[in-house]
C-alpha cells in the first residue's frame, strides 16, 4: 500500500464509527493467555494473529475466529466479550486476527475494499492463512471452524463466509453489514460513483451505500444480495454455514435496517424463506429463527431494543457471568457469545 493512500484511509475511518463510540477499549477484568503468532504464512493484508489455547487443549477441538470492531484490538475482544472464558469451558481454540494502525488508523478491517474482500486478496487472504495455520498447528477439527465479528469485524465476517463458505460451519455478524453493500446501486448511481472515485473522502461510498454513521442503508432485493455472495463463492457449498445475526435497535453507527438486508442475503443464498418460522422474546430482545424445507434450523436473528453499537454481555449472569463492560461491549443482560455457541451447537 502506497504512502499516499495512508492519509486517505485515515479519513475513511471517521466514516466507520462516530466519535461517540471511538474510545479505545480499556482493561478491567482478569486477563487470560493470548499468544502472538509471528509466522502463519501468506499475509498480504499485513494483519497480526493471536491465539488463545484453552487449558484443556487436545486434537480435534473446534476453532472460533473473532474479528474485533474499529478502535478495538485482539486483547480487547477476548475476555471482554466472554469469548476467552467460553473457550475454556467448551473448550475451543480461539483465534483473533488484529488490524494494524498502519493499515487503518482506527483499526477497522477493510471489508469495503475490493483489494481486501475478494477471495485470495488482502485481508481476506491473511485471515484464511491464519485459519489454515491454526488447523495445522493446533490440530483443530477443520469441519468445525466458526467465525464472528462486531461492526467492521462483522462486515469482514460476512466477507469470509462469502469468500469461503465451505470453510466455516457457522458465522455470527454483530452490528455488521451485508456482503457487497459497498457497490453501486445502478450504472447511473451518480453519488456512489462520485464518492468512490475520490471526489469525497475515500470510503464515503461505503457509508452512502451501506448505512453507516447516520446515513440510510441502500435497499436491494434478496436475489441481488445473494448474487454478490455466489459471485464471490464461485459455487454453492454442499452446506452453507449456520448464520446468527445480531443488531441493536438503538445503534447510532450502523443502520439497524441492515439486519433485514443481511437476513435476505443469507436466506436467499440458502434458498429458504425470509419469513421467520419461530419468534421468541427474551426481555427486550427478540429472536427469530429460519428453517430450511427439511425443518433444519439454518439462520437466526436477534434484535435488542435498547442496545446501541456493541456486543451484548451479561456481566452478572446466573450461574455464569459473561464478559465485562468496555467500549462497544455493553451489559444487556444477555450473553451473545454463549447464545451464538448454543446456536452453533458448541454447547448444550
TORKOL-4160 file (C-alpha; in steps of 0.2 Angstrom, whole numbers, padded with zeros to 4 digits, m for minus):
348
<pt num="1" X="0000" Y="0000" Z="0000"/>
<pt num="2" X="0007" Y="0017" Z="m0005"/>
<pt num="3" X="0011" Y="0031" Z="0007"/>
<pt num="4" X="m0001" Y="0042" Z="m0002"/>
<pt num="5" X="m0015" Y="0030" Z="0002"/>
<pt num="6" X="m0012" Y="0031" Z="0021"/>
<pt num="7" X="m0020" Y="0048" Z="0024"/>
<pt num="8" X="m0035" Y="0044" Z="0013"/>
<pt num="9" X="m0038" Y="0028" Z="0024"/>
<pt num="10" X="m0037" Y="0038" Z="0040"/>
<pt num="11" X="m0051" Y="0049" Z="0033"/>
<pt num="12" X="m0061" Y="0034" Z="0029"/>
<pt num="13" X="m0060" Y="0028" Z="0046"/>
<pt num="14" X="m0070" Y="0043" Z="0053"/>
<pt num="15" X="m0085" Y="0036" Z="0042"/>
<pt num="16" X="m0085" Y="0019" Z="0050"/>
<pt num="17" X="m0088" Y="0024" Z="0069"/>
<pt num="18" X="m0094" Y="0041" Z="0075"/>
<pt num="19" X="m0084" Y="0050" Z="0089"/>
<pt num="20" X="m0096" Y="0044" Z="0102"/>
<pt num="21" X="m0090" Y="0026" Z="0100"/>
<pt num="22" X="m0072" Y="0029" Z="0096"/>
<pt num="23" X="m0063" Y="0027" Z="0113"/>
<pt num="24" X="m0050" Y="0013" Z="0113"/>
<pt num="25" X="m0055" Y="m0002" Z="0124"/>
<pt num="26" X="m0049" Y="m0001" Z="0141"/>
<pt num="27" X="m0044" Y="m0016" Z="0153"/>
<pt num="28" X="m0054" Y="m0020" Z="0168"/>
<pt num="29" X="m0055" Y="m0039" Z="0170"/>
<pt num="30" X="m0045" Y="m0055" Z="0173"/>
<pt num="31" X="m0033" Y="m0057" Z="0158"/>
<pt num="32" X="m0031" Y="m0075" Z="0150"/>
<pt num="33" X="m0017" Y="m0080" Z="0140"/>
<pt num="34" X="m0016" Y="m0073" Z="0122"/>
<pt num="35" X="m0001" Y="m0078" Z="0112"/>
<pt num="36" X="0005" Y="m0069" Z="0096"/>
<pt num="37" X="0009" Y="m0080" Z="0081"/>
<pt num="38" X="0023" Y="m0072" Z="0071"/>
<pt num="39" X="0024" Y="m0083" Z="0056"/>
<pt num="40" X="0007" Y="m0090" Z="0049"/>
<pt num="41" X="0010" Y="m0090" Z="0030"/>
<pt num="42" X="0005" Y="m0078" Z="0017"/>
<pt num="43" X="0000" Y="m0061" Z="0024"/>
<pt num="44" X="m0005" Y="m0049" Z="0010"/>
<pt num="45" X="m0016" Y="m0039" Z="0022"/>
<pt num="46" X="m0002" Y="m0036" Z="0034"/>
<pt num="47" X="m0013" Y="m0042" Z="0049"/>
<pt num="48" X="m0007" Y="m0049" Z="0066"/>
<pt num="49" X="m0013" Y="m0066" Z="0073"/>
<pt num="50" X="m0016" Y="m0070" Z="0091"/>
<pt num="51" X="m0022" Y="m0087" Z="0099"/>
<pt num="52" X="m0030" Y="m0092" Z="0115"/>
<pt num="53" X="m0026" Y="m0110" Z="0119"/>
<pt num="54" X="m0038" Y="m0117" Z="0132"/>
<pt num="55" X="m0031" Y="m0127" Z="0146"/>
<pt num="56" X="m0040" Y="m0142" Z="0140"/>
<pt num="57" X="m0032" Y="m0141" Z="0123"/>
<pt num="58" X="m0032" Y="m0158" Z="0113"/>
<pt num="59" X="m0033" Y="m0163" Z="0095"/>
<pt num="60" X="m0050" Y="m0161" Z="0087"/>
<pt num="61" X="m0056" Y="m0146" Z="0096"/>
<pt num="62" X="m0067" Y="m0133" Z="0086"/>
<pt num="63" X="m0059" Y="m0116" Z="0081"/>
<pt num="64" X="m0068" Y="m0100" Z="0084"/>
<pt num="65" X="m0061" Y="m0084" Z="0074"/>
<pt num="66" X="m0066" Y="m0067" Z="0082"/>
<pt num="67" X="m0064" Y="m0051" Z="0072"/>
<pt num="68" X="m0064" Y="m0035" Z="0083"/>
<pt num="69" X="m0073" Y="m0019" Z="0078"/>
<pt num="70" X="m0065" Y="m0002" Z="0074"/>
<pt num="71" X="m0054" Y="0006" Z="0088"/>
<pt num="72" X="m0053" Y="m0012" Z="0096"/>
<pt num="73" X="m0039" Y="m0024" Z="0097"/>
<pt num="74" X="m0037" Y="m0043" Z="0099"/>
<pt num="75" X="m0033" Y="m0041" Z="0118"/>
<pt num="76" X="m0049" Y="m0030" Z="0120"/>
<pt num="77" X="m0060" Y="m0043" Z="0112"/>
<pt num="78" X="m0056" Y="m0059" Z="0121"/>
<pt num="79" X="m0060" Y="m0058" Z="0139"/>
<pt num="80" X="m0072" Y="m0043" Z="0137"/>
<pt num="81" X="m0084" Y="m0052" Z="0126"/>
<pt num="82" X="m0084" Y="m0068" Z="0136"/>
<pt num="83" X="m0075" Y="m0077" Z="0122"/>
<pt num="84" X="m0060" Y="m0082" Z="0132"/>
<pt num="85" X="m0069" Y="m0089" Z="0147"/>
<pt num="86" X="m0081" Y="m0099" Z="0135"/>
<pt num="87" X="m0066" Y="m0106" Z="0126"/>
<pt num="88" X="m0060" Y="m0113" Z="0142"/>
<pt num="89" X="m0077" Y="m0120" Z="0146"/>
<pt num="90" X="m0082" Y="m0128" Z="0130"/>
<pt num="91" X="m0067" Y="m0130" Z="0125"/>
<pt num="92" X="m0062" Y="m0122" Z="0109"/>
<pt num="93" X="m0046" Y="m0114" Z="0102"/>
<pt num="94" X="m0049" Y="m0095" Z="0099"/>
<pt num="95" X="m0041" Y="m0086" Z="0085"/>
<pt num="96" X="m0041" Y="m0067" Z="0085"/>
<pt num="97" X="m0034" Y="m0058" Z="0069"/>
<pt num="98" X="m0029" Y="m0040" Z="0073"/>
<pt num="99" X="m0029" Y="m0024" Z="0062"/>
<pt num="100" X="m0013" Y="m0014" Z="0062"/>
<pt num="101" X="m0015" Y="0005" Z="0064"/>
<pt num="102" X="m0003" Y="0007" Z="0049"/>
<pt num="103" X="m0016" Y="m0001" Z="0038"/>
<pt num="104" X="m0031" Y="0009" Z="0046"/>
<pt num="105" X="m0028" Y="0022" Z="0059"/>
<pt num="106" X="m0044" Y="0017" Z="0068"/>
<pt num="107" X="m0041" Y="m0002" Z="0067"/>
<pt num="108" X="m0056" Y="m0006" Z="0055"/>
<pt num="109" X="m0054" Y="m0021" Z="0045"/>
<pt num="110" X="m0055" Y="m0016" Z="0027"/>
<pt num="111" X="m0071" Y="m0025" Z="0022"/>
<pt num="112" X="m0076" Y="m0012" Z="0009"/>
<pt num="113" X="m0061" Y="m0013" Z="m0002"/>
<pt num="114" X="m0061" Y="m0025" Z="m0017"/>
<pt num="115" X="m0042" Y="m0027" Z="m0013"/>
<pt num="116" X="m0047" Y="m0035" Z="0004"/>
<pt num="117" X="m0064" Y="m0043" Z="0002"/>
<pt num="118" X="m0062" Y="m0054" Z="m0013"/>
<pt num="119" X="m0055" Y="m0072" Z="m0012"/>
<pt num="120" X="m0037" Y="m0073" Z="m0011"/>
<pt num="121" X="m0035" Y="m0054" Z="m0009"/>
<pt num="122" X="m0028" Y="m0044" Z="0005"/>
<pt num="123" X="m0035" Y="m0046" Z="0022"/>
<pt num="124" X="m0047" Y="m0060" Z="0017"/>
<pt num="125" X="m0032" Y="m0070" Z="0012"/>
<pt num="126" X="m0022" Y="m0066" Z="0028"/>
<pt num="127" X="m0037" Y="m0072" Z="0039"/>
<pt num="128" X="m0038" Y="m0088" Z="0029"/>
<pt num="129" X="m0019" Y="m0090" Z="0031"/>
<pt num="130" X="m0022" Y="m0089" Z="0050"/>
<pt num="131" X="m0036" Y="m0101" Z="0050"/>
<pt num="132" X="m0025" Y="m0114" Z="0040"/>
<pt num="133" X="m0010" Y="m0111" Z="0051"/>
<pt num="134" X="m0021" Y="m0114" Z="0067"/>
<pt num="135" X="m0029" Y="m0130" Z="0059"/>
<pt num="136" X="m0011" Y="m0137" Z="0056"/>
<pt num="137" X="m0003" Y="m0131" Z="0072"/>
<pt num="138" X="m0017" Y="m0134" Z="0085"/>
<pt num="139" X="m0024" Y="m0149" Z="0076"/>
<pt num="140" X="m0042" Y="m0142" Z="0077"/>
<pt num="141" X="m0056" Y="m0150" Z="0068"/>
<pt num="142" X="m0057" Y="m0142" Z="0050"/>
<pt num="143" X="m0075" Y="m0146" Z="0049"/>
<pt num="144" X="m0079" Y="m0136" Z="0065"/>
<pt num="145" X="m0072" Y="m0119" Z="0061"/>
<pt num="146" X="m0083" Y="m0104" Z="0066"/>
<pt num="147" X="m0081" Y="m0085" Z="0064"/>
<pt num="148" X="m0089" Y="m0070" Z="0072"/>
<pt num="149" X="m0086" Y="m0051" Z="0072"/>
<pt num="150" X="m0093" Y="m0034" Z="0078"/>
<pt num="151" X="m0096" Y="m0019" Z="0066"/>
<pt num="152" X="m0081" Y="m0019" Z="0054"/>
<pt num="153" X="m0077" Y="m0036" Z="0061"/>
<pt num="154" X="m0095" Y="m0041" Z="0057"/>
<pt num="155" X="m0094" Y="m0035" Z="0039"/>
<pt num="156" X="m0077" Y="m0044" Z="0037"/>
<pt num="157" X="m0086" Y="m0060" Z="0044"/>
<pt num="158" X="m0098" Y="m0058" Z="0030"/>
<pt num="159" X="m0083" Y="m0056" Z="0018"/>
<pt num="160" X="m0075" Y="m0073" Z="0024"/>
<pt num="161" X="m0092" Y="m0083" Z="0024"/>
<pt num="162" X="m0095" Y="m0076" Z="0006"/>
<pt num="163" X="m0077" Y="m0079" Z="0000"/>
<pt num="164" X="m0075" Y="m0096" Z="0008"/>
<pt num="165" X="m0092" Y="m0103" Z="0013"/>
<pt num="166" X="m0086" Y="m0121" Z="0013"/>
<pt num="167" X="m0073" Y="m0117" Z="0026"/>
<pt num="168" X="m0085" Y="m0112" Z="0040"/>
<pt num="169" X="m0098" Y="m0122" Z="0050"/>
<pt num="170" X="m0105" Y="m0106" Z="0056"/>
<pt num="171" X="m0104" Y="m0087" Z="0057"/>
<pt num="172" X="m0111" Y="m0073" Z="0068"/>
<pt num="173" X="m0112" Y="m0055" Z="0062"/>
<pt num="174" X="m0115" Y="m0042" Z="0076"/>
<pt num="175" X="m0120" Y="m0024" Z="0070"/>
<pt num="176" X="m0112" Y="m0029" Z="0054"/>
<pt num="177" X="m0116" Y="m0026" Z="0035"/>
<pt num="178" X="m0121" Y="m0037" Z="0020"/>
<pt num="179" X="m0108" Y="m0043" Z="0009"/>
<pt num="180" X="m0107" Y="m0032" Z="m0006"/>
<pt num="181" X="m0116" Y="m0017" Z="0001"/>
<pt num="182" X="m0102" Y="m0006" Z="m0005"/>
<pt num="183" X="m0107" Y="m0007" Z="m0023"/>
<pt num="184" X="m0116" Y="0005" Z="m0035"/>
<pt num="185" X="m0135" Y="0003" Z="m0034"/>
<pt num="186" X="m0135" Y="0005" Z="m0053"/>
<pt num="187" X="m0125" Y="0010" Z="m0068"/>
<pt num="188" X="m0132" Y="0028" Z="m0066"/>
<pt num="189" X="m0128" Y="0029" Z="m0047"/>
<pt num="190" X="m0120" Y="0047" Z="m0048"/>
<pt num="191" X="m0117" Y="0048" Z="m0029"/>
<pt num="192" X="m0109" Y="0031" Z="m0027"/>
<pt num="193" X="m0098" Y="0035" Z="m0042"/>
<pt num="194" X="m0093" Y="0052" Z="m0036"/>
<pt num="195" X="m0089" Y="0046" Z="m0019"/>
<pt num="196" X="m0080" Y="0031" Z="m0025"/>
<pt num="197" X="m0068" Y="0040" Z="m0037"/>
<pt num="198" X="m0062" Y="0052" Z="m0024"/>
<pt num="199" X="m0072" Y="0067" Z="m0026"/>
<pt num="200" X="m0076" Y="0065" Z="m0007"/>
<pt num="201" X="m0066" Y="0056" Z="0006"/>
<pt num="202" X="m0061" Y="0039" Z="0002"/>
<pt num="203" X="m0074" Y="0026" Z="0008"/>
<pt num="204" X="m0088" Y="0038" Z="0008"/>
<pt num="205" X="m0096" Y="0026" Z="m0005"/>
<pt num="206" X="m0096" Y="0013" Z="0009"/>
<pt num="207" X="m0106" Y="0025" Z="0021"/>
<pt num="208" X="m0118" Y="0030" Z="0007"/>
<pt num="209" X="m0122" Y="0013" Z="0001"/>
<pt num="210" X="m0121" Y="0003" Z="0017"/>
<pt num="211" X="m0129" Y="0014" Z="0030"/>
<pt num="212" X="m0115" Y="0020" Z="0042"/>
<pt num="213" X="m0114" Y="0035" Z="0053"/>
<pt num="214" X="m0132" Y="0041" Z="0051"/>
<pt num="215" X="m0134" Y="0038" Z="0033"/>
<pt num="216" X="m0149" Y="0026" Z="0027"/>
<pt num="217" X="m0143" Y="0010" Z="0020"/>
<pt num="218" X="m0147" Y="0005" Z="0002"/>
<pt num="219" X="m0161" Y="m0007" Z="0000"/>
<pt num="220" X="m0158" Y="m0021" Z="m0013"/>
<pt num="221" X="m0168" Y="m0036" Z="m0017"/>
<pt num="222" X="m0164" Y="m0053" Z="m0010"/>
<pt num="223" X="m0158" Y="m0060" Z="m0027"/>
<pt num="224" X="m0146" Y="m0046" Z="m0029"/>
<pt num="225" X="m0139" Y="m0049" Z="m0011"/>
<pt num="226" X="m0137" Y="m0067" Z="m0014"/>
<pt num="227" X="m0129" Y="m0064" Z="m0031"/>
<pt num="228" X="m0115" Y="m0055" Z="m0023"/>
<pt num="229" X="m0111" Y="m0070" Z="m0011"/>
<pt num="230" X="m0112" Y="m0083" Z="m0025"/>
<pt num="231" X="m0101" Y="m0072" Z="m0036"/>
<pt num="232" X="m0088" Y="m0072" Z="m0023"/>
<pt num="233" X="m0090" Y="m0091" Z="m0018"/>
<pt num="234" X="m0089" Y="m0097" Z="m0036"/>
<pt num="235" X="m0101" Y="m0111" Z="m0032"/>
<pt num="236" X="m0113" Y="m0115" Z="m0018"/>
<pt num="237" X="m0105" Y="m0126" Z="m0005"/>
<pt num="238" X="m0113" Y="m0143" Z="0000"/>
<pt num="239" X="m0120" Y="m0135" Z="0015"/>
<pt num="240" X="m0119" Y="m0116" Z="0020"/>
<pt num="241" X="m0113" Y="m0110" Z="0037"/>
<pt num="242" X="m0126" Y="m0108" Z="0051"/>
<pt num="243" X="m0129" Y="m0089" Z="0052"/>
<pt num="244" X="m0133" Y="m0079" Z="0068"/>
<pt num="245" X="m0136" Y="m0060" Z="0065"/>
<pt num="246" X="m0137" Y="m0048" Z="0080"/>
<pt num="247" X="m0142" Y="m0029" Z="0079"/>
<pt num="248" X="m0146" Y="m0016" Z="0092"/>
<pt num="249" X="m0161" Y="m0006" Z="0088"/>
<pt num="250" X="m0153" Y="0009" Z="0096"/>
<pt num="251" X="m0137" Y="0008" Z="0086"/>
<pt num="252" X="m0132" Y="0026" Z="0080"/>
<pt num="253" X="m0117" Y="0019" Z="0069"/>
<pt num="254" X="m0124" Y="0005" Z="0058"/>
<pt num="255" X="m0142" Y="0007" Z="0052"/>
<pt num="256" X="m0152" Y="m0006" Z="0061"/>
<pt num="257" X="m0162" Y="m0009" Z="0044"/>
<pt num="258" X="m0146" Y="m0018" Z="0039"/>
<pt num="259" X="m0152" Y="m0033" Z="0049"/>
<pt num="260" X="m0166" Y="m0036" Z="0037"/>
<pt num="261" X="m0154" Y="m0034" Z="0022"/>
<pt num="262" X="m0142" Y="m0047" Z="0030"/>
<pt num="263" X="m0157" Y="m0059" Z="0033"/>
<pt num="264" X="m0162" Y="m0058" Z="0015"/>
<pt num="265" X="m0145" Y="m0061" Z="0009"/>
<pt num="266" X="m0141" Y="m0076" Z="0019"/>
<pt num="267" X="m0158" Y="m0084" Z="0017"/>
<pt num="268" X="m0158" Y="m0081" Z="m0001"/>
<pt num="269" X="m0141" Y="m0090" Z="m0004"/>
<pt num="270" X="m0148" Y="m0105" Z="0005"/>
<pt num="271" X="m0165" Y="m0105" Z="m0004"/>
<pt num="272" X="m0175" Y="m0103" Z="0011"/>
<pt num="273" X="m0190" Y="m0091" Z="0015"/>
<pt num="274" X="m0185" Y="m0074" Z="0023"/>
<pt num="275" X="m0201" Y="m0076" Z="0034"/>
<pt num="276" X="m0197" Y="m0082" Z="0051"/>
<pt num="277" X="m0203" Y="m0099" Z="0057"/>
<pt num="278" X="m0201" Y="m0096" Z="0075"/>
<pt num="279" X="m0201" Y="m0080" Z="0086"/>
<pt num="280" X="m0197" Y="m0078" Z="0105"/>
<pt num="281" X="m0195" Y="m0064" Z="0116"/>
<pt num="282" X="m0181" Y="m0063" Z="0129"/>
<pt num="283" X="m0184" Y="m0047" Z="0139"/>
<pt num="284" X="m0182" Y="m0033" Z="0127"/>
<pt num="285" X="m0173" Y="m0044" Z="0114"/>
<pt num="286" X="m0182" Y="m0054" Z="0101"/>
<pt num="287" X="m0175" Y="m0069" Z="0092"/>
<pt num="288" X="m0182" Y="m0075" Z="0076"/>
<pt num="289" X="m0177" Y="m0092" Z="0068"/>
<pt num="290" X="m0177" Y="m0098" Z="0050"/>
<pt num="291" X="m0179" Y="m0116" Z="0044"/>
<pt num="292" X="m0175" Y="m0125" Z="0028"/>
<pt num="293" X="m0188" Y="m0136" Z="0019"/>
<pt num="294" X="m0182" Y="m0151" Z="0029"/>
<pt num="295" X="m0186" Y="m0142" Z="0045"/>
<pt num="296" X="m0167" Y="m0139" Z="0050"/>
<pt num="297" X="m0163" Y="m0123" Z="0059"/>
<pt num="298" X="m0151" Y="m0113" Z="0047"/>
<pt num="299" X="m0152" Y="m0094" Z="0052"/>
<pt num="300" X="m0157" Y="m0084" Z="0067"/>
<pt num="301" X="m0158" Y="m0065" Z="0071"/>
<pt num="302" X="m0158" Y="m0056" Z="0087"/>
<pt num="303" X="m0165" Y="m0038" Z="0089"/>
<pt num="304" X="m0161" Y="m0029" Z="0105"/>
<pt num="305" X="m0172" Y="m0015" Z="0108"/>
<pt num="306" X="m0161" Y="m0004" Z="0119"/>
<pt num="307" X="m0144" Y="m0009" Z="0113"/>
<pt num="308" X="m0133" Y="0003" Z="0104"/>
<pt num="309" X="m0117" Y="m0002" Z="0094"/>
<pt num="310" X="m0110" Y="m0016" Z="0105"/>
<pt num="311" X="m0108" Y="m0034" Z="0109"/>
<pt num="312" X="m0121" Y="m0038" Z="0122"/>
<pt num="313" X="m0115" Y="m0047" Z="0138"/>
<pt num="314" X="m0122" Y="m0052" Z="0154"/>
<pt num="315" X="m0109" Y="m0046" Z="0167"/>
<pt num="316" X="m0118" Y="m0053" Z="0182"/>
<pt num="317" X="m0127" Y="m0068" Z="0174"/>
<pt num="318" X="m0133" Y="m0083" Z="0184"/>
<pt num="319" X="m0125" Y="m0095" Z="0186"/>
<pt num="320" X="m0111" Y="m0089" Z="0175"/>
<pt num="321" X="m0106" Y="m0071" Z="0171"/>
<pt num="322" X="m0101" Y="m0067" Z="0153"/>
<pt num="323" X="m0088" Y="m0054" Z="0150"/>
<pt num="324" X="m0086" Y="m0036" Z="0157"/>
<pt num="325" X="m0091" Y="m0019" Z="0150"/>
<pt num="326" X="m0079" Y="m0009" Z="0139"/>
<pt num="327" X="m0082" Y="0002" Z="0124"/>
<pt num="328" X="m0093" Y="m0006" Z="0112"/>
<pt num="329" X="m0096" Y="m0020" Z="0124"/>
<pt num="330" X="m0112" Y="m0017" Z="0134"/>
<pt num="331" X="m0121" Y="m0026" Z="0148"/>
<pt num="332" X="m0138" Y="m0030" Z="0141"/>
<pt num="333" X="m0142" Y="m0045" Z="0152"/>
<pt num="334" X="m0139" Y="m0057" Z="0138"/>
<pt num="335" X="m0123" Y="m0066" Z="0133"/>
<pt num="336" X="m0122" Y="m0065" Z="0114"/>
<pt num="337" X="m0107" Y="m0077" Z="0113"/>
<pt num="338" X="m0115" Y="m0090" Z="0124"/>
<pt num="339" X="m0131" Y="m0089" Z="0113"/>
<pt num="340" X="m0121" Y="m0090" Z="0097"/>
<pt num="341" X="m0111" Y="m0105" Z="0104"/>
<pt num="342" X="m0128" Y="m0114" Z="0108"/>
<pt num="343" X="m0134" Y="m0110" Z="0090"/>
<pt num="344" X="m0118" Y="m0117" Z="0083"/>
<pt num="345" X="m0121" Y="m0132" Z="0094"/>
<pt num="346" X="m0104" Y="m0130" Z="0103"/>
<pt num="347" X="m0114" Y="m0130" Z="0119"/>
<pt num="348" X="m0129" Y="m0140" Z="0125"/>
